Amino acid sequence: MPFSRWLLERGDDVCAFLRGDDVAVAVPLRGQDPPQLDLPGEWRSVLDEALPVRLLERVQ
């Protein structure tokens, strides 16, 4: 699978990627604002929303 398929474009201040088709991760590189992931379909957050990182899994 090409690396570009995993990478999610979220600007210079966020590292975001997909792990397969069912997991998405976003980590802020600068600042503490949690990144937003607007992905198609239904997703749920796995981690506490108070954390600055996002770990989402697709709802089946």
Secondary structure, 3 states (H helix, E strand, C coil): CCHHHHEECCCCCEEEEEECCCEEEEEECCCCCCCCCCCCCCEEECCCCCCCCEEEEECC
